[in-house]
C-alpha cells in the first residue's frame, strides 16, 4: 500500500490508531539512534531516513534525484515493514545483526533488508536501535559505494556469461527444432 502523503505527519494521520502507535514507536527508536547526517522524510510512499544530497550529492544510483535511502518504515496491507539497508549493505553488519538477533530469542519475518511485523512486540526494538546507531551516514556511504562498485563488476562478468549461455541455448533450440521437423517428415514418408 503506497501512501501519497507528502509529509511524515500526513502519513501517520492516515493510519489506524493501532498501526499509528506501532509505527510511531519504531520511528522514535530510529530517531533516537540516527546519525545527525541522516534526515527523515517521505520517499517511495514510506517514512524514510536517508542521506540527503547535501551530504551525498550523487544520490541513489537508481534515481540520482532521490537521496540515498538508509531505512524506511511503512504500513502495508497485511503487516508493517522496516527496511534496513544498513543490514543489507554490509556482510559484516548483517552477520552482526543475525548474531545479536539470536540472543533476543525473537524470530523475525525477514528478507534481505525488510523486516515484516504485525505487532510491535514482534520487533526487538533495542536491537533495531543498536543497528541504526552502528552505521553513521559516512559509514553507510562507504558500504553503498563498495556494493555498487562490486555489483558493477559482477554484472559485467555475469552479462558476458549470460550472453554466451543464451547464444548456446538458442542454438540448441534451433537444432532441436530442425531435428524435430526432419523426424516428422521422415515419419510421414514411411
C-alpha positions as a Python dict, from the first residue, in 0.01 Angstrom:
ca = {
    (1, 'X'): (0, 0, 0),
    (2, 'X'): (182, 306, -119),
    (3, 'X'): (85, 627, 52),
    (4, 'X'): (53, 955, -133),
    (5, 'X'): (130, 1151, 186),
    (6, 'X'): (380, 1431, 134),
    (7, 'X'): (489, 1455, 499),
    (8, 'X'): (550, 1214, 784),
    (9, 'X'): (274, 1387, 981),
    (10, 'X'): (25, 1323, 697),
    (11, 'X'): (142, 961, 669),
    (12, 'X'): (87, 898, 1039),
    (13, 'X'): (-256, 1065, 1027),
    (14, 'X'): (-366, 818, 755),
    (15, 'X'): (-301, 516, 977),
    (16, 'X'): (-542, 335, 1204),
    (17, 'X'): (-475, 407, 1575),
    (18, 'X'): (-307, 70, 1642),
    (19, 'X'): (-83, 94, 1335),
    (20, 'X'): (-3, 459, 1414),
    (21, 'X'): (105, 364, 1766),
    (22, 'X'): (334, 84, 1642),
    (23, 'X'): (486, 289, 1358),
    (24, 'X'): (537, 584, 1591),
    (25, 'X'): (718, 363, 1847),
    (26, 'X'): (957, 228, 1582),
    (27, 'X'): (1001, 579, 1445),
    (28, 'X'): (1106, 705, 1790),
    (29, 'X'): (1366, 427, 1820),
    (30, 'X'): (1506, 520, 1479),
    (31, 'X'): (1513, 894, 1552),
    (32, 'X'): (1679, 839, 1891),
    (33, 'X'): (1961, 640, 1731),
    (34, 'X'): (2001, 814, 1396),
    (35, 'X'): (2327, 986, 1300),
    (36, 'X'): (2296, 1364, 1255),
    (37, 'X'): (2378, 1340, 883),
    (38, 'X'): (2059, 1146, 804),
    (39, 'X'): (1723, 1313, 751),
    (40, 'X'): (1364, 1196, 787),
    (41, 'X'): (1109, 1249, 513),
    (42, 'X'): (881, 1071, 269),
    (43, 'X'): (1030, 856, -5),
    (44, 'X'): (866, 584, -217),
    (45, 'X'): (539, 627, -25),
    (46, 'X'): (701, 542, 310),
    (47, 'X'): (860, 720, 602),
    (48, 'X'): (1223, 729, 501),
    (49, 'X'): (1555, 801, 665),
    (50, 'X'): (1809, 893, 403),
    (51, 'X'): (2146, 1052, 331),
    (52, 'X'): (2047, 1392, 186),
    (53, 'X'): (2213, 1539, -122),
    (54, 'X'): (2393, 1795, 94),
    (55, 'X'): (2589, 1502, 244),
    (56, 'X'): (2596, 1270, -59),
    (57, 'X'): (2536, 1473, -379),
    (58, 'X'): (2539, 1167, -608),
    (59, 'X'): (2210, 1044, -460),
    (60, 'X'): (2061, 700, -510),
    (61, 'X'): (2206, 526, -819),
    (62, 'X'): (1862, 401, -932),
    (63, 'X'): (1734, 758, -933),
    (64, 'X'): (2002, 1021, -860),
    (65, 'X'): (1731, 1283, -795),
    (66, 'X'): (1643, 1081, -483),
    (67, 'X'): (1861, 1098, -171),
    (68, 'X'): (2031, 773, -70),
    (69, 'X'): (1780, 559, 129),
    (70, 'X'): (1906, 417, 461),
    (71, 'X'): (1596, 293, 643),
    (72, 'X'): (1227, 305, 558),
    (73, 'X'): (919, 239, 766),
    (74, 'X'): (582, 150, 618),
    (75, 'X'): (235, 26, 696),
    (76, 'X'): (141, -233, 434),
    (77, 'X'): (-193, -406, 383),
    (78, 'X'): (-124, -715, 595),
    (79, 'X'): (177, -609, 800),
    (80, 'X'): (417, -327, 877),
    (81, 'X'): (768, -313, 729),
    (82, 'X'): (1103, -184, 837),
    (83, 'X'): (1356, -170, 553),
    (84, 'X'): (1709, -163, 692),
    (85, 'X'): (1959, -110, 412),
    (86, 'X'): (2235, -99, 674),
    (87, 'X'): (2180, -472, 736),
    (88, 'X'): (2166, -549, 363),
    (89, 'X'): (2454, -322, 261),
    (90, 'X'): (2731, -487, 463),
    (91, 'X'): (2807, -856, 509),
    (92, 'X'): (2980, -773, 837),
    (93, 'X'): (2678, -580, 967),
    (94, 'X'): (2432, -849, 851),
    (95, 'X'): (2633, -1115, 1034),
    (96, 'X'): (2643, -899, 1348),
    (97, 'X'): (2267, -838, 1325),
    (98, 'X'): (2187, -1209, 1291),
    (99, 'X'): (2410, -1297, 1590),
    (100, 'X'): (2250, -1026, 1805),
    (101, 'X'): (1902, -1126, 1690),
    (102, 'X'): (1964, -1485, 1804),
    (103, 'X'): (2037, -1350, 2153),
    (104, 'X'): (1693, -1182, 2169),
    (105, 'X'): (1506, -1509, 2116),
    (106, 'X'): (1282, -1341, 1859),
    (107, 'X'): (1229, -1482, 1513),
    (108, 'X'): (1179, -1217, 1251),
    (109, 'X'): (991, -1244, 923),
    (110, 'X'): (1284, -1100, 734),
    (111, 'X'): (1404, -1069, 376),
    (112, 'X'): (1742, -925, 278),
    (113, 'X'): (1665, -579, 411),
    (114, 'X'): (1296, -598, 500),
    (115, 'X'): (1160, -691, 841),
    (116, 'X'): (785, -756, 834),
    (117, 'X'): (590, -736, 1160),
    (118, 'X'): (224, -744, 1260),
    (119, 'X'): (262, -602, 1609),
    (120, 'X'): (523, -402, 1793),
    (121, 'X'): (607, -695, 2024),
    (122, 'X'): (740, -884, 1719),
    (123, 'X'): (1037, -645, 1695),
    (124, 'X'): (1350, -638, 1911),
    (125, 'X'): (1339, -258, 1941),
    (126, 'X'): (1664, -230, 2136),
    (127, 'X'): (1847, -423, 1862),
    (128, 'X'): (1686, -209, 1591),
    (129, 'X'): (1820, 98, 1772),
    (130, 'X'): (2170, -51, 1800),
    (131, 'X'): (2170, -145, 1431),
    (132, 'X'): (2072, 210, 1332),
    (133, 'X'): (2328, 370, 1567),
    (134, 'X'): (2602, 135, 1448),
    (135, 'X'): (2601, 281, 1095),
    (136, 'X'): (2663, 656, 1071),
    (137, 'X'): (2596, 817, 732),
    (138, 'X'): (2964, 827, 627),
    (139, 'X'): (2999, 452, 702),
    (140, 'X'): (2680, 378, 511),
    (141, 'X'): (2804, 575, 210),
    (142, 'X'): (3124, 366, 212),
    (143, 'X'): (2917, 39, 229),
    (144, 'X'): (2697, 164, -52),
    (145, 'X'): (2979, 274, -283),
    (146, 'X'): (3163, -54, -227),
    (147, 'X'): (2847, -256, -302),
    (148, 'X'): (2779, -59, -621),
    (149, 'X'): (3138, -98, -735),
    (150, 'X'): (3137, -474, -665),
    (151, 'X'): (2794, -525, -820),
    (152, 'X'): (2905, -344, -1136),
    (153, 'X'): (3196, -582, -1183),
    (154, 'X'): (2978, -885, -1112),
    (155, 'X'): (2711, -759, -1352),
    (156, 'X'): (2964, -716, -1630),
    (157, 'X'): (3107, -1065, -1574),
    (158, 'X'): (2760, -1217, -1545),
    (159, 'X'): (2632, -1038, -1856),
    (160, 'X'): (2920, -1182, -2058),
    (161, 'X'): (2840, -1531, -1929),
    (162, 'X'): (2470, -1483, -1985),
    (163, 'X'): (2518, -1373, -2345),
    (164, 'X'): (2733, -1679, -2421),
    (165, 'X'): (2492, -1912, -2238),
    (166, 'X'): (2190, -1757, -2409),
    (167, 'X'): (2353, -1794, -2752),
    (168, 'X'): (2428, -2163, -2681),
    (169, 'X'): (2071, -2226, -2563),
    (170, 'X'): (1923, -2055, -2872),
    (171, 'X'): (2149, -2259, -3099),
    (172, 'X'): (2049, -2580, -2921),
    (173, 'X'): (1678, -2493, -2955),
    (174, 'X'): (1720, -2423, -3327),
    (175, 'X'): (1899, -2753, -3375),
    (176, 'X'): (1634, -2937, -3174),
    (177, 'X'): (1351, -2774, -3371),
    (178, 'X'): (1521, -2851, -3702),
    (179, 'X'): (1578, -3210, -3592),
    (180, 'X'): (1217, -3239, -3482),
    (181, 'X'): (1092, -3121, -3822),
    (182, 'X'): (1315, -3372, -4002),
    (183, 'X'): (1178, -3655, -3787),
    (184, 'X'): (818, -3555, -3864),
    (185, 'X'): (894, -3552, -4239),
    (186, 'X'): (1066, -3886, -4216),
    (187, 'X'): (764, -4041, -4039),
    (188, 'X'): (522, -3902, -4295),
    (189, 'X'): (726, -4054, -4581),
    (190, 'X'): (715, -4400, -4433),
}
